[in-house]
């Protein structure tokens, strides 16, 4: 099995677990990992926010969550590709 795919899957799983089970110490970073891509997409004119409650942050819409998922999938794919290129002889073997 290709190291790139395994590393990509592990990184995506870690991102998803962080979003689901937010540790209090990482809460600002988790919020930033969601809202930073949304702010860029909103500036591009995409309707990525749902209805806002008065005085609070608007939750991401379905399109917003898709934008976040695609953004982080591409970021982690780039990281996995870089690591796989830095380790050219590393291959995982199915046993």
PDB file of N, CA, C and O in Angstrom, chain B, residues numbered from 101:
ATOM      1  N   UNK B 101       0.845  -1.165   0.000  1.00  0.00           N
ATOM      2  CA  UNK B 101       0.000   0.000   0.000  1.00  0.00           C
ATOM      3  C   UNK B 101       0.902   1.244   0.000  1.00  0.00           C
ATOM      4  O   UNK B 101       1.982   1.244   0.591  1.00  0.00           O
ATOM      5  N   UNK B 102       0.457   2.251  -0.642  1.00  0.00           N
ATOM      6  CA  UNK B 102       1.240   3.470  -0.783  1.00  0.00           C
ATOM      7  C   UNK B 102       1.231   4.266   0.528  1.00  0.00           C
ATOM      8  O   UNK B 102       0.183   4.464   1.142  1.00  0.00           O
ATOM      9  N   UNK B 103       2.407   4.713   0.938  1.00  0.00           N
ATOM     10  CA  UNK B 103       2.560   5.492   2.163  1.00  0.00           C
ATOM     11  C   UNK B 103       1.720   6.766   2.120  1.00  0.00           C
ATOM     12  O   UNK B 103       1.168   7.182   3.138  1.00  0.00           O
ATOM     13  N   UNK B 104       1.625   7.376   0.961  1.00  0.00           N
ATOM     14  CA  UNK B 104       0.876   8.622   0.821  1.00  0.00           C
ATOM     15  C   UNK B 104      -0.588   8.443   1.203  1.00  0.00           C
ATOM     16  O   UNK B 104      -1.152   9.281   1.908  1.00  0.00           O
ATOM     17  N   UNK B 105      -1.201   7.370   0.750  1.00  0.00           N
ATOM     18  CA  UNK B 105      -2.622   7.131   1.043  1.00  0.00           C
ATOM     19  C   UNK B 105      -2.837   6.855   2.525  1.00  0.00           C
ATOM     20  O   UNK B 105      -3.798   7.346   3.117  1.00  0.00           O
ATOM     21  N   UNK B 106      -1.955   6.079   3.120  1.00  0.00           N
ATOM     22  CA  UNK B 106      -2.101   5.762   4.542  1.00  0.00           C
ATOM     23  C   UNK B 106      -1.925   7.014   5.381  1.00  0.00           C
ATOM     24  O   UNK B 106      -2.716   7.270   6.288  1.00  0.00           O
ATOM     25  N   UNK B 107      -0.899   7.794   5.088  1.00  0.00           N
ATOM     26  CA  UNK B 107      -0.651   9.021   5.829  1.00  0.00           C
ATOM     27  C   UNK B 107      -1.811  10.003   5.654  1.00  0.00           C
ATOM     28  O   UNK B 107      -2.229  10.646   6.617  1.00  0.00           O
ATOM     29  N   UNK B 108      -2.324  10.120   4.446  1.00  0.00           N
ATOM     30  CA  UNK B 108      -3.462  10.999   4.184  1.00  0.00           C
ATOM     31  C   UNK B 108      -4.677  10.566   5.003  1.00  0.00           C
ATOM     32  O   UNK B 108      -5.354  11.405   5.597  1.00  0.00           O
ATOM     33  N   UNK B 109      -4.955   9.272   5.036  1.00  0.00           N
ATOM     34  CA  UNK B 109      -6.080   8.761   5.814  1.00  0.00           C
ATOM     35  C   UNK B 109      -5.920   9.018   7.305  1.00  0.00           C
ATOM     36  O   UNK B 109      -6.884   9.365   7.987  1.00  0.00           O
ATOM     37  N   UNK B 110      -4.699   8.848   7.809  1.00  0.00           N
ATOM     38  CA  UNK B 110      -4.445   9.098   9.229  1.00  0.00           C
ATOM     39  C   UNK B 110      -4.629  10.588   9.549  1.00  0.00           C
ATOM     40  O   UNK B 110      -5.241  10.933  10.560  1.00  0.00           O
ATOM     41  N   UNK B 111      -4.109  11.454   8.706  1.00  0.00           N
ATOM     42  CA  UNK B 111      -4.243  12.893   8.941  1.00  0.00           C
ATOM     43  C   UNK B 111      -5.700  13.340   8.879  1.00  0.00           C
ATOM     44  O   UNK B 111      -6.131  14.158   9.691  1.00  0.00           O
ATOM     45  N   UNK B 112      -6.457  12.812   7.926  1.00  0.00           N
ATOM     46  CA  UNK B 112      -7.887  13.157   7.854  1.00  0.00           C
ATOM     47  C   UNK B 112      -8.649  12.637   9.065  1.00  0.00           C
ATOM     48  O   UNK B 112      -9.532  13.318   9.585  1.00  0.00           O
ATOM     49  N   UNK B 113      -8.313  11.444   9.511  1.00  0.00           N
ATOM     50  CA  UNK B 113      -8.975  10.884  10.690  1.00  0.00           C
ATOM     51  C   UNK B 113      -8.663  11.723  11.929  1.00  0.00           C
ATOM     52  O   UNK B 113      -9.544  11.962  12.755  1.00  0.00           O
ATOM     53  N   UNK B 114      -7.423  12.165  12.060  1.00  0.00           N
ATOM     54  CA  UNK B 114      -7.065  13.008  13.199  1.00  0.00           C
ATOM     55  C   UNK B 114      -7.811  14.337  13.146  1.00  0.00           C
ATOM     56  O   UNK B 114      -8.260  14.836  14.177  1.00  0.00           O
ATOM     57  N   UNK B 115      -7.946  14.913  11.951  1.00  0.00           N
ATOM     58  CA  UNK B 115      -8.690  16.168  11.795  1.00  0.00           C
ATOM     59  C   UNK B 115     -10.150  15.958  12.187  1.00  0.00           C
ATOM     60  O   UNK B 115     -10.725  16.779  12.902  1.00  0.00           O
ATOM     61  N   UNK B 116     -10.748  14.873  11.725  1.00  0.00           N
ATOM     62  CA  UNK B 116     -12.153  14.600  12.032  1.00  0.00           C
ATOM     63  C   UNK B 116     -12.359  14.362  13.528  1.00  0.00           C
ATOM     64  O   UNK B 116     -13.333  14.844  14.106  1.00  0.00           O
ATOM     65  N   UNK B 117     -11.450  13.626  14.151  1.00  0.00           N
ATOM     66  CA  UNK B 117     -11.568  13.387  15.592  1.00  0.00           C
ATOM     67  C   UNK B 117     -11.434  14.674  16.386  1.00  0.00           C
ATOM     68  O   UNK B 117     -12.104  14.855  17.403  1.00  0.00           O
ATOM     69  N   UNK B 118     -10.574  15.564  15.929  1.00  0.00           N
ATOM     70  CA  UNK B 118     -10.412  16.848  16.608  1.00  0.00           C
ATOM     71  C   UNK B 118     -11.686  17.690  16.493  1.00  0.00           C
ATOM     72  O   UNK B 118     -12.046  18.407  17.427  1.00  0.00           O
ATOM     73  N   UNK B 119     -12.364  17.600  15.348  1.00  0.00           N
ATOM     74  CA  UNK B 119     -13.609  18.353  15.176  1.00  0.00           C
ATOM     75  C   UNK B 119     -14.742  17.769  16.013  1.00  0.00           C
ATOM     76  O   UNK B 119     -15.596  18.503  16.509  1.00  0.00           O
ATOM     77  N   UNK B 120     -14.746  16.443  16.170  1.00  0.00           N
ATOM     78  CA  UNK B 120     -15.821  15.786  16.898  1.00  0.00           C
ATOM     79  C   UNK B 120     -15.608  15.891  18.416  1.00  0.00           C
ATOM     80  O   UNK B 120     -16.526  16.268  19.144  1.00  0.00           O
ATOM     81  N   UNK B 121     -14.414  15.562  18.887  1.00  0.00           N
ATOM     82  CA  UNK B 121     -14.104  15.577  20.320  1.00  0.00           C
ATOM     83  C   UNK B 121     -13.117  16.707  20.586  1.00  0.00           C
ATOM     84  O   UNK B 121     -11.914  16.481  20.710  1.00  0.00           O
ATOM     85  N   UNK B 122     -13.639  17.916  20.672  1.00  0.00           N
ATOM     86  CA  UNK B 122     -12.785  19.094  20.839  1.00  0.00           C
ATOM     87  C   UNK B 122     -12.218  19.176  22.246  1.00  0.00           C
ATOM     88  O   UNK B 122     -12.969  19.357  23.204  1.00  0.00           O
ATOM     89  N   UNK B 123     -10.904  19.046  22.385  1.00  0.00           N
ATOM     90  CA  UNK B 123     -10.313  19.327  23.696  1.00  0.00           C
ATOM     91  C   UNK B 123     -10.385  20.829  23.972  1.00  0.00           C
ATOM     92  O   UNK B 123     -10.222  21.642  23.061  1.00  0.00           O
ATOM     93  N   UNK B 124     -10.628  21.188  25.217  1.00  0.00           N
ATOM     94  CA  UNK B 124     -10.789  22.604  25.563  1.00  0.00           C
ATOM     95  C   UNK B 124      -9.546  23.425  25.235  1.00  0.00           C
ATOM     96  O   UNK B 124      -9.654  24.591  24.856  1.00  0.00           O
ATOM     97  N   UNK B 125      -8.374  22.824  25.379  1.00  0.00           N
ATOM     98  CA  UNK B 125      -7.137  23.562  25.117  1.00  0.00           C
ATOM     99  C   UNK B 125      -6.984  23.888  23.630  1.00  0.00           C
ATOM    100  O   UNK B 125      -6.329  24.867  23.273  1.00  0.00           O
ATOM    101  N   UNK B 126      -7.583  23.073  22.770  1.00  0.00           N
ATOM    102  CA  UNK B 126      -7.459  23.275  21.322  1.00  0.00           C
ATOM    103  C   UNK B 126      -8.672  23.959  20.704  1.00  0.00           C
ATOM    104  O   UNK B 126      -8.735  24.106  19.484  1.00  0.00           O
ATOM    105  N   UNK B 127      -9.631  24.376  21.513  1.00  0.00           N
ATOM    106  CA  UNK B 127     -10.872  24.945  20.984  1.00  0.00           C
ATOM    107  C   UNK B 127     -10.650  26.131  20.045  1.00  0.00           C
ATOM    108  O   UNK B 127     -11.302  26.184  19.003  1.00  0.00           O
ATOM    109  N   UNK B 128      -9.763  27.092  20.355  1.00  0.00           N
ATOM    110  CA  UNK B 128      -9.556  28.190  19.405  1.00  0.00           C
ATOM    111  C   UNK B 128      -8.963  27.721  18.075  1.00  0.00           C
ATOM    112  O   UNK B 128      -9.329  28.236  17.018  1.00  0.00           O
ATOM    113  N   UNK B 129      -8.062  26.761  18.122  1.00  0.00           N
ATOM    114  CA  UNK B 129      -7.471  26.248  16.886  1.00  0.00           C
ATOM    115  C   UNK B 129      -8.494  25.479  16.058  1.00  0.00           C
ATOM    116  O   UNK B 129      -8.489  25.562  14.830  1.00  0.00           O
ATOM    117  N   UNK B 130      -9.361  24.739  16.718  1.00  0.00           N
ATOM    118  CA  UNK B 130     -10.400  23.991  16.011  1.00  0.00           C
ATOM    119  C   UNK B 130     -11.386  24.962  15.355  1.00  0.00           C
ATOM    120  O   UNK B 130     -11.784  24.768  14.206  1.00  0.00           O
ATOM    121  N   UNK B 131     -11.773  25.995  16.082  1.00  0.00           N
ATOM    122  CA  UNK B 131     -12.674  26.993  15.499  1.00  0.00           C
ATOM    123  C   UNK B 131     -12.015  27.686  14.314  1.00  0.00           C
ATOM    124  O   UNK B 131     -12.664  27.938  13.299  1.00  0.00           O
ATOM    125  N   UNK B 132     -10.739  27.990  14.439  1.00  0.00           N
ATOM    126  CA  UNK B 132     -10.010  28.609  13.323  1.00  0.00           C
ATOM    127  C   UNK B 132      -9.913  27.689  12.130  1.00  0.00           C
ATOM    128  O   UNK B 132      -9.981  28.146  10.989  1.00  0.00           O
ATOM    129  N   UNK B 133      -9.755  26.391  12.372  1.00  0.00           N
ATOM    130  CA  UNK B 133      -9.654  25.453  11.254  1.00  0.00           C
ATOM    131  C   UNK B 133     -10.968  25.326  10.500  1.00  0.00           C
ATOM    132  O   UNK B 133     -10.986  24.891   9.349  1.00  0.00           O
ATOM    133  N   UNK B 134     -12.060  25.701  11.141  1.00  0.00           N
ATOM    134  CA  UNK B 134     -13.364  25.680  10.469  1.00  0.00           C
ATOM    135  C   UNK B 134     -13.646  27.028   9.813  1.00  0.00           C
ATOM    136  O   UNK B 134     -14.016  27.084   8.640  1.00  0.00           O
ATOM    137  N   UNK B 135     -13.472  28.106  10.562  1.00  0.00           N
ATOM    138  CA  UNK B 135     -13.921  29.409  10.079  1.00  0.00           C
ATOM    139  C   UNK B 135     -12.939  30.107   9.144  1.00  0.00           C
ATOM    140  O   UNK B 135     -13.368  30.950   8.356  1.00  0.00           O
ATOM    141  N   UNK B 136     -11.659  29.804   9.191  1.00  0.00           N
ATOM    142  CA  UNK B 136     -10.735  30.445   8.240  1.00  0.00           C
ATOM    143  C   UNK B 136     -11.039  30.068   6.790  1.00  0.00           C
ATOM    144  O   UNK B 136     -11.122  30.963   5.949  1.00  0.00           O
ATOM    145  N   UNK B 137     -11.210  28.776   6.456  1.00  0.00           N
ATOM    146  CA  UNK B 137     -11.608  28.466   5.073  1.00  0.00           C
ATOM    147  C   UNK B 137     -12.964  29.051   4.699  1.00  0.00           C
ATOM    148  O   UNK B 137     -13.193  29.432   3.551  1.00  0.00           O
ATOM    149  N   UNK B 138     -13.870  29.117   5.693  1.00  0.00           N
ATOM    150  CA  UNK B 138     -15.199  29.672   5.409  1.00  0.00           C
ATOM    151  C   UNK B 138     -15.141  31.165   5.119  1.00  0.00           C
ATOM    152  O   UNK B 138     -15.885  31.666   4.276  1.00  0.00           O
ATOM    153  N   UNK B 139     -14.264  31.872   5.812  1.00  0.00           N
ATOM    154  CA  UNK B 139     -14.135  33.309   5.560  1.00  0.00           C
ATOM    155  C   UNK B 139     -13.631  33.581   4.144  1.00  0.00           C
ATOM    156  O   UNK B 139     -14.079  34.519   3.485  1.00  0.00           O
ATOM    157  N   UNK B 140     -12.698  32.754   3.688  1.00  0.00           N
ATOM    158  CA  UNK B 140     -12.182  32.910   2.320  1.00  0.00           C
ATOM    159  C   UNK B 140     -13.281  32.597   1.311  1.00  0.00           C
ATOM    160  O   UNK B 140     -13.460  33.328   0.337  1.00  0.00           O
ATOM    161  N   UNK B 141     -14.022  31.504   1.544  1.00  0.00           N
ATOM    162  CA  UNK B 141     -15.101  31.130   0.625  1.00  0.00           C
ATOM    163  C   UNK B 141     -16.222  32.163   0.644  1.00  0.00           C
ATOM    164  O   UNK B 141     -16.829  32.441  -0.390  1.00  0.00           O
ATOM    165  N   UNK B 142     -16.499  32.730   1.811  1.00  0.00           N
ATOM    166  CA  UNK B 142     -17.526  33.771   1.905  1.00  0.00           C
ATOM    167  C   UNK B 142     -17.093  35.021   1.147  1.00  0.00           C
ATOM    168  O   UNK B 142     -17.910  35.668   0.491  1.00  0.00           O
ATOM    169  N   UNK B 143     -15.807  35.363   1.237  1.00  0.00           N
ATOM    170  CA  UNK B 143     -15.296  36.519   0.499  1.00  0.00           C
ATOM    171  C   UNK B 143     -15.387  36.292  -1.008  1.00  0.00           C
ATOM    172  O   UNK B 143     -15.510  37.248  -1.773  1.00  0.00           O
ATOM    173  N   UNK B 144     -15.327  35.024  -1.437  1.00  0.00           N
ATOM    174  CA  UNK B 144     -15.462  34.699  -2.856  1.00  0.00           C
ATOM    175  C   UNK B 144     -16.922  34.675  -3.296  1.00  0.00           C
ATOM    176  O   UNK B 144     -17.211  34.475  -4.476  1.00  0.00           O
ATOM    177  N   UNK B 145     -17.846  34.878  -2.354  1.00  0.00           N
ATOM    178  CA  UNK B 145     -19.258  34.964  -2.712  1.00  0.00           C
ATOM    179  C   UNK B 145     -20.053  33.684  -2.530  1.00  0.00           C
ATOM    180  O   UNK B 145     -21.211  33.623  -2.943  1.00  0.00           O
ATOM    181  N   UNK B 146     -19.467  32.662  -1.924  1.00  0.00           N
ATOM    182  CA  UNK B 146     -20.195  31.415  -1.706  1.00  0.00           C
ATOM    183  C   UNK B 146     -21.038  31.508  -0.438  1.00  0.00           C
ATOM    184  O   UNK B 146     -20.584  32.066   0.561  1.00  0.00           O
ATOM    185  N   UNK B 147     -22.258  30.973  -0.461  1.00  0.00           N
ATOM    186  CA  UNK B 147     -23.113  31.022   0.731  1.00  0.00           C
ATOM    187  C   UNK B 147     -22.752  29.901   1.713  1.00  0.00           C
ATOM    188  O   UNK B 147     -23.434  28.878   1.772  1.00  0.00           O
ATOM    189  N   UNK B 148     -21.688  30.098   2.473  1.00  0.00           N
ATOM    190  CA  UNK B 148     -21.171  29.028   3.323  1.00  0.00           C
ATOM    191  C   UNK B 148     -21.676  29.095   4.760  1.00  0.00           C
ATOM    192  O   UNK B 148     -21.386  28.198   5.552  1.00  0.00           O
ATOM    193  N   UNK B 149     -22.424  30.138   5.114  1.00  0.00           N
ATOM    194  CA  UNK B 149     -22.955  30.270   6.472  1.00  0.00           C
ATOM    195  C   UNK B 149     -24.452  30.030   6.477  1.00  0.00           C
ATOM    196  O   UNK B 149     -25.162  30.403   5.543  1.00  0.00           O
ATOM    197  N   UNK B 150     -24.920  29.399   7.549  1.00  0.00           N
ATOM    198  CA  UNK B 150     -26.355  29.230   7.752  1.00  0.00           C
ATOM    199  C   UNK B 150     -26.915  30.470   8.416  1.00  0.00           C
ATOM    200  O   UNK B 150     -26.277  31.523   8.427  1.00  0.00           O
ATOM    201  N   UNK B 151     -28.091  30.342   8.962  1.00  0.00           N
ATOM    202  CA  UNK B 151     -28.708  31.481   9.654  1.00  0.00           C
ATOM    203  C   UNK B 151     -28.011  31.691  10.993  1.00  0.00           C
ATOM    204  O   UNK B 151     -27.744  30.735  11.721  1.00  0.00           O
ATOM    205  N   UNK B 152     -27.722  32.941  11.310  1.00  0.00           N
ATOM    206  CA  UNK B 152     -27.042  33.274  12.560  1.00  0.00           C
ATOM    207  C   UNK B 152     -28.060  33.543  13.661  1.00  0.00           C
ATOM    208  O   UNK B 152     -29.071  34.213  13.453  1.00  0.00           O
ATOM    209  N   UNK B 153     -27.767  33.007  14.819  1.00  0.00           N
ATOM    210  CA  UNK B 153     -28.579  33.360  15.969  1.00  0.00           C
ATOM    211  C   UNK B 153     -28.166  34.761  16.393  1.00  0.00           C
ATOM    212  O   UNK B 153     -27.035  35.177  16.141  1.00  0.00           O
ATOM    213  N   UNK B 154     -29.050  35.477  17.021  1.00  0.00           N
ATOM    214  CA  UNK B 154     -28.744  36.864  17.374  1.00  0.00           C
ATOM    215  C   UNK B 154     -27.576  36.910  18.354  1.00  0.00           C
ATOM    216  O   UNK B 154     -27.594  36.262  19.401  1.00  0.00           O
ATOM    217  N   UNK B 155     -26.569  37.683  17.992  1.00  0.00           N
ATOM    218  CA  UNK B 155     -25.418  37.866  18.853  1.00  0.00           C
ATOM    219  C   UNK B 155     -24.394  36.750  18.794  1.00  0.00           C
ATOM    220  O   UNK B 155     -23.427  36.769  19.555  1.00  0.00           O
ATOM    221  N   UNK B 156     -24.575  35.791  17.925  1.00  0.00           N
ATOM    222  CA  UNK B 156     -23.639  34.670  17.869  1.00  0.00           C
ATOM    223  C   UNK B 156     -23.057  34.478  16.493  1.00  0.00           C
ATOM    224  O   UNK B 156     -23.413  35.180  15.546  1.00  0.00           O
ATOM    225  N   UNK B 157     -22.163  33.526  16.391  1.00  0.00           N
ATOM    226  CA  UNK B 157     -21.555  33.186  15.100  1.00  0.00           C
ATOM    227  C   UNK B 157     -22.524  32.333  14.307  1.00  0.00           C
ATOM    228  O   UNK B 157     -23.242  31.500  14.860  1.00  0.00           O
ATOM    229  N   UNK B 158     -22.534  32.550  13.017  1.00  0.00           N
ATOM    230  CA  UNK B 158     -23.371  31.725  12.149  1.00  0.00           C
ATOM    231  C   UNK B 158     -22.711  30.360  11.969  1.00  0.00           C
ATOM    232  O   UNK B 158     -21.503  30.259  11.757  1.00  0.00           O
ATOM    233  N   UNK B 159     -23.510  29.342  12.055  1.00  0.00           N
ATOM    234  CA  UNK B 159     -22.998  27.986  11.842  1.00  0.00           C
ATOM    235  C   UNK B 159     -22.765  27.763  10.347  1.00  0.00           C
ATOM    236  O   UNK B 159     -23.428  28.391   9.521  1.00  0.00           O
ATOM    237  N   UNK B 160     -21.834  26.880   9.990  1.00  0.00           N
ATOM    238  CA  UNK B 160     -21.625  26.587   8.570  1.00  0.00           C
ATOM    239  C   UNK B 160     -22.861  25.914   7.960  1.00  0.00           C
ATOM    240  O   UNK B 160     -23.542  25.126   8.615  1.00  0.00           O
ATOM    241  N   UNK B 161     -23.127  26.236   6.715  1.00  0.00           N
ATOM    242  CA  UNK B 161     -24.198  25.565   5.987  1.00  0.00           C
ATOM    243  C   UNK B 161     -23.650  24.231   5.477  1.00  0.00           C
ATOM    244  O   UNK B 161     -22.495  23.886   5.724  1.00  0.00           O
ATOM    245  N   UNK B 162     -24.489  23.495   4.772  1.00  0.00           N
ATOM    246  CA  UNK B 162     -24.031  22.227   4.191  1.00  0.00           C
ATOM    247  C   UNK B 162     -22.892  22.494   3.209  1.00  0.00           C
ATOM    248  O   UNK B 162     -21.896  21.771   3.196  1.00  0.00           O
ATOM    249  N   UNK B 163     -23.040  23.526   2.392  1.00  0.00           N
ATOM    250  CA  UNK B 163     -21.961  23.894   1.478  1.00  0.00           C
ATOM    251  C   UNK B 163     -20.714  24.295   2.253  1.00  0.00           C
ATOM    252  O   UNK B 163     -19.598  23.985   1.836  1.00  0.00           O
ATOM    253  N   UNK B 164     -20.893  24.976   3.372  1.00  0.00           N
ATOM    254  CA  UNK B 164     -19.769  25.379   4.197  1.00  0.00           C
ATOM    255  C   UNK B 164     -18.998  24.190   4.731  1.00  0.00           C
ATOM    256  O   UNK B 164     -17.767  24.187   4.709  1.00  0.00           O
ATOM    257  N   UNK B 165     -19.707  23.179   5.211  1.00  0.00           N
ATOM    258  CA  UNK B 165     -19.024  21.975   5.698  1.00  0.00           C
ATOM    259  C   UNK B 165     -18.312  21.254   4.562  1.00  0.00           C
ATOM    260  O   UNK B 165     -17.238  20.688   4.762  1.00  0.00           O
ATOM    261  N   UNK B 166     -18.902  21.270   3.378  1.00  0.00           N
ATOM    262  CA  UNK B 166     -18.231  20.660   2.217  1.00  0.00           C
ATOM    263  C   UNK B 166     -16.959  21.416   1.872  1.00  0.00           C
ATOM    264  O   UNK B 166     -15.943  20.802   1.546  1.00  0.00           O
ATOM    265  N   UNK B 167     -17.003  22.744   1.939  1.00  0.00           N
ATOM    266  CA  UNK B 167     -15.813  23.554   1.675  1.00  0.00           C
ATOM    267  C   UNK B 167     -14.724  23.239   2.690  1.00  0.00           C
ATOM    268  O   UNK B 167     -13.559  23.091   2.319  1.00  0.00           O
ATOM    269  N   UNK B 168     -15.086  23.133   3.962  1.00  0.00           N
ATOM    270  CA  UNK B 168     -14.110  22.809   5.008  1.00  0.00           C
ATOM    271  C   UNK B 168     -13.507  21.431   4.766  1.00  0.00           C
ATOM    272  O   UNK B 168     -12.293  21.256   4.872  1.00  0.00           O
ATOM    273  N   UNK B 169     -14.351  20.449   4.441  1.00  0.00           N
ATOM    274  CA  UNK B 169     -13.856  19.087   4.211  1.00  0.00           C
ATOM    275  C   UNK B 169     -12.911  19.026   3.016  1.00  0.00           C
ATOM    276  O   UNK B 169     -11.855  18.397   3.091  1.00  0.00           O
ATOM    277  N   UNK B 170     -13.283  19.672   1.920  1.00  0.00           N
ATOM    278  CA  UNK B 170     -12.427  19.660   0.731  1.00  0.00           C
ATOM    279  C   UNK B 170     -11.127  20.413   0.988  1.00  0.00           C
ATOM    280  O   UNK B 170     -10.058  19.974   0.563  1.00  0.00           O
ATOM    281  N   UNK B 171     -11.215  21.543   1.682  1.00  0.00           N
ATOM    282  CA  UNK B 171     -10.018  22.321   1.994  1.00  0.00           C
ATOM    283  C   UNK B 171      -9.012  21.484   2.770  1.00  0.00           C
ATOM    284  O   UNK B 171      -7.843  21.402   2.394  1.00  0.00           O
ATOM    285  N   UNK B 172      -9.472  20.858   3.860  1.00  0.00           N
ATOM    286  CA  UNK B 172      -8.537  20.087   4.684  1.00  0.00           C
ATOM    287  C   UNK B 172      -8.092  18.805   3.999  1.00  0.00           C
ATOM    288  O   UNK B 172      -6.970  18.351   4.224  1.00  0.00           O
ATOM    289  N   UNK B 173      -8.941  18.209   3.171  1.00  0.00           N
ATOM    290  CA  UNK B 173      -8.502  17.038   2.413  1.00  0.00           C
ATOM    291  C   UNK B 173      -7.361  17.413   1.471  1.00  0.00           C
ATOM    292  O   UNK B 173      -6.401  16.656   1.326  1.00  0.00           O
ATOM    293  N   UNK B 174      -7.459  18.568   0.837  1.00  0.00           N
ATOM    294  CA  UNK B 174      -6.384  19.017  -0.057  1.00  0.00           C
ATOM    295  C   UNK B 174      -5.125  19.392   0.712  1.00  0.00           C
ATOM    296  O   UNK B 174      -4.018  19.093   0.264  1.00  0.00           O
ATOM    297  N   UNK B 175      -5.276  20.039   1.857  1.00  0.00           N
ATOM    298  CA  UNK B 175      -4.106  20.388   2.667  1.00  0.00           C
ATOM    299  C   UNK B 175      -3.381  19.131   3.123  1.00  0.00           C
ATOM    300  O   UNK B 175      -2.160  19.034   3.002  1.00  0.00           O
ATOM    301  N   UNK B 176      -4.131  18.170   3.646  1.00  0.00           N
ATOM    302  CA  UNK B 176      -3.487  16.950   4.134  1.00  0.00           C
ATOM    303  C   UNK B 176      -2.940  16.100   2.994  1.00  0.00           C
ATOM    304  O   UNK B 176      -1.962  15.377   3.187  1.00  0.00           O
ATOM    305  N   UNK B 177      -3.544  16.168   1.818  1.00  0.00           N
ATOM    306  CA  UNK B 177      -2.985  15.466   0.660  1.00  0.00           C
ATOM    307  C   UNK B 177      -1.623  16.058   0.302  1.00  0.00           C
ATOM    308  O   UNK B 177      -0.684  15.327  -0.012  1.00  0.00           O
ATOM    309  N   UNK B 178      -1.525  17.369   0.351  1.00  0.00           N
ATOM    310  CA  UNK B 178      -0.244  18.024   0.078  1.00  0.00           C
ATOM    311  C   UNK B 178       0.812  17.644   1.100  1.00  0.00           C
ATOM    312  O   UNK B 178       1.961  17.394   0.736  1.00  0.00           O
ATOM    313  N   UNK B 179       0.442  17.597   2.370  1.00  0.00           N
ATOM    314  CA  UNK B 179       1.392  17.199   3.413  1.00  0.00           C
ATOM    315  C   UNK B 179       1.818  15.753   3.217  1.00  0.00           C
ATOM    316  O   UNK B 179       3.006  15.444   3.310  1.00  0.00           O
ATOM    317  N   UNK B 180       0.870  14.862   2.946  1.00  0.00           N
ATOM    318  CA  UNK B 180       1.196  13.448   2.737  1.00  0.00           C
ATOM    319  C   UNK B 180       2.087  13.264   1.514  1.00  0.00           C
ATOM    320  O   UNK B 180       3.003  12.441   1.531  1.00  0.00           O
ATOM    321  N   UNK B 181       1.828  14.019   0.462  1.00  0.00           N
ATOM    322  CA  UNK B 181       2.661  13.937  -0.743  1.00  0.00           C
ATOM    323  C   UNK B 181       4.083  14.402  -0.456  1.00  0.00           C
ATOM    324  O   UNK B 181       5.049  13.783  -0.902  1.00  0.00           O
ATOM    325  N   UNK B 182       4.204  15.487   0.284  1.00  0.00           N
ATOM    326  CA  UNK B 182       5.524  16.000   0.637  1.00  0.00           C
ATOM    327  C   UNK B 182       6.307  14.990   1.478  1.00  0.00           C
ATOM    328  O   UNK B 182       7.484  14.743   1.216  1.00  0.00           O
ATOM    329  N   UNK B 183       5.665  14.418   2.470  1.00  0.00           N
ATOM    330  CA  UNK B 183       6.340  13.436   3.321  1.00  0.00           C
ATOM    331  C   UNK B 183       6.709  12.202   2.512  1.00  0.00           C
ATOM    332  O   UNK B 183       7.801  11.661   2.689  1.00  0.00           O
ATOM    333  N   UNK B 184       5.832  11.746   1.635  1.00  0.00           N
ATOM    334  CA  UNK B 184       6.126  10.567   0.812  1.00  0.00           C
ATOM    335  C   UNK B 184       7.296  10.831  -0.139  1.00  0.00           C
ATOM    336  O   UNK B 184       8.070   9.918  -0.429  1.00  0.00           O
ATOM    337  N   UNK B 185       7.433  12.058  -0.623  1.00  0.00           N
ATOM    338  CA  UNK B 185       8.566  12.386  -1.501  1.00  0.00           C
ATOM    339  C   UNK B 185       9.866  12.503  -0.725  1.00  0.00           C
ATOM    340  O   UNK B 185      10.937  12.201  -1.251  1.00  0.00           O
ATOM    341  N   UNK B 186       9.775  12.944   0.538  1.00  0.00           N
ATOM    342  CA  UNK B 186      10.978  13.038   1.356  1.00  0.00           C
ATOM    343  C   UNK B 186      11.479  11.666   1.798  1.00  0.00           C
ATOM    344  O   UNK B 186      12.656  11.504   2.119  1.00  0.00           O
ATOM    345  N   UNK B 187      10.589  10.687   1.813  1.00  0.00           N
ATOM    346  CA  UNK B 187      10.952   9.321   2.154  1.00  0.00           C
ATOM    347  C   UNK B 187      10.740   8.416   0.943  1.00  0.00           C
ATOM    348  O   UNK B 187       9.787   7.638   0.922  1.00  0.00           O
ATOM    349  N   UNK B 188      11.615   8.503  -0.072  1.00  0.00           N
ATOM    350  CA  UNK B 188      11.351   7.801  -1.339  1.00  0.00           C
ATOM    351  C   UNK B 188      11.360   6.288  -1.228  1.00  0.00           C
ATOM    352  O   UNK B 188      10.672   5.629  -2.007  1.00  0.00           O
ATOM    353  N   UNK B 189      12.105   5.705  -0.298  1.00  0.00           N
ATOM    354  CA  UNK B 189      12.174   4.258  -0.220  1.00  0.00           C
ATOM    355  C   UNK B 189      11.133   3.646   0.689  1.00  0.00           C
ATOM    356  O   UNK B 189      11.023   2.423   0.775  1.00  0.00           O
ATOM    357  N   UNK B 190      10.366   4.482   1.370  1.00  0.00           N
ATOM    358  CA  UNK B 190       9.392   3.957   2.343  1.00  0.00           C
ATOM    359  C   UNK B 190       8.130   3.488   1.635  1.00  0.00           C
ATOM    360  O   UNK B 190       7.454   4.268   0.964  1.00  0.00           O
ATOM    361  N   UNK B 191       7.831   2.237   1.788  1.00  0.00           N
ATOM    362  CA  UNK B 191       6.603   1.628   1.251  1.00  0.00           C
ATOM    363  C   UNK B 191       6.002   0.764   2.324  1.00  0.00           C
ATOM    364  O   UNK B 191       6.730   0.116   3.076  1.00  0.00           O
ATOM    365  N   UNK B 192       4.700   0.739   2.413  1.00  0.00           N
ATOM    366  CA  UNK B 192       4.030  -0.136   3.348  1.00  0.00           C
ATOM    367  C   UNK B 192       3.666  -1.419   2.611  1.00  0.00           C
ATOM    368  O   UNK B 192       3.217  -1.385   1.466  1.00  0.00           O
ATOM    369  N   UNK B 193       3.862  -2.527   3.268  1.00  0.00           N
ATOM    370  CA  UNK B 193       3.572  -3.802   2.616  1.00  0.00           C
ATOM    371  C   UNK B 193       2.371  -4.447   3.275  1.00  0.00           C
ATOM    372  O   UNK B 193       2.225  -4.417   4.497  1.00  0.00           O
ATOM    373  N   UNK B 194       1.531  -5.018   2.472  1.00  0.00           N
ATOM    374  CA  UNK B 194       0.385  -5.765   2.997  1.00  0.00           C
ATOM    375  C   UNK B 194       0.869  -7.150   3.405  1.00  0.00           C
ATOM    376  O   UNK B 194       1.479  -7.864   2.610  1.00  0.00           O
ATOM    377  N   UNK B 195       0.594  -7.521   4.641  1.00  0.00           N
ATOM    378  CA  UNK B 195       1.068  -8.838   5.092  1.00  0.00           C
ATOM    379  C   UNK B 195      -0.052  -9.821   5.251  1.00  0.00           C
ATOM    380  O   UNK B 195       0.184 -10.970   5.624  1.00  0.00           O
TER     381      UNK B 195
END
